[in-house]
Amino acid sequence: MPKIEAVNLMKLIRPKIIGTLTIQKMMAGNLAVLNDIKNPPNKIVIPCRSAEHGEEIIAKIKESKPGEVIYI
């Protein structure tokens, strides 16, 4: 029987306006990809494991089109 690994993917629908995406340290000490938009419809907060993982997330978001579903 094949081994099945549990994969937790986050679903993100890319907003039309993404702003400036940066990797920042949260108050709890973990890293997250954030944008500079403060209002909920376009605000992005995505936890990441490392700075390299954050760079991959930013690249995926920038390559996608508005309204496209991205699994991270």
PLY file of the C-alpha trace (Angstrom):
ply
format ascii 1.0
element vertex 72
property float x
property float y
property float z
element edge 71
property int vertex1
property int vertex2
end_header
0.00 0.00 0.00
1.50 3.40 -0.97
2.32 5.86 1.76
0.13 8.97 1.67
1.64 12.18 2.98
-0.53 14.93 4.39
0.07 18.18 2.55
-1.36 21.42 3.88
-1.90 23.85 1.03
-3.17 27.38 1.39
-5.57 28.61 -1.29
-5.07 32.22 -2.38
-7.11 34.06 -4.99
-4.78 36.72 -6.33
-6.25 40.22 -5.86
-6.05 42.81 -8.61
-3.86 45.11 -6.49
-1.03 43.34 -4.62
1.11 46.29 -3.54
4.68 45.75 -2.33
5.28 42.19 -1.12
7.87 41.78 1.64
9.04 39.07 4.03
8.74 40.25 7.63
9.13 38.74 11.07
5.85 38.52 12.97
5.49 39.27 16.69
5.58 35.54 17.52
8.96 35.23 15.77
7.84 33.41 12.62
8.22 34.77 9.08
5.38 35.85 6.81
4.89 37.38 3.37
2.99 40.66 3.78
1.88 43.45 1.49
1.58 47.12 2.35
-2.23 47.26 1.93
-4.14 47.68 5.19
-7.74 46.96 4.08
-9.14 43.39 4.14
-10.11 42.76 0.48
-6.55 43.09 -0.80
-4.51 42.44 2.37
-2.13 39.46 2.14
-0.56 37.65 5.12
0.98 34.26 4.29
3.13 32.41 6.87
6.35 30.92 5.46
8.99 28.49 6.76
12.09 30.43 5.69
13.21 33.45 3.68
13.75 31.21 0.63
10.21 29.83 0.94
8.94 33.42 1.17
10.81 34.34 -2.03
9.12 31.39 -3.82
5.69 32.56 -2.60
6.34 36.11 -3.82
7.45 34.79 -7.23
4.27 32.66 -7.54
2.06 35.63 -6.68
3.82 37.97 -9.13
3.66 35.42 -11.99
-0.08 34.82 -11.58
-2.91 36.86 -13.08
-5.60 38.71 -11.06
-8.38 36.34 -10.00
-6.24 33.21 -10.51
-6.27 30.58 -7.74
-2.81 29.84 -6.30
-2.05 26.92 -3.97
0.86 27.62 -1.61
0 1
1 2
2 3
3 4
4 5
5 6
6 7
7 8
8 9
9 10
10 11
11 12
12 13
13 14
14 15
15 16
16 17
17 18
18 19
19 20
20 21
21 22
22 23
23 24
24 25
25 26
26 27
27 28
28 29
29 30
30 31
31 32
32 33
33 34
34 35
35 36
36 37
37 38
38 39
39 40
40 41
41 42
42 43
43 44
44 45
45 46
46 47
47 48
48 49
49 50
50 51
51 52
52 53
53 54
54 55
55 56
56 57
57 58
58 59
59 60
60 61
61 62
62 63
63 64
64 65
65 66
66 67
67 68
68 69
69 70
70 71
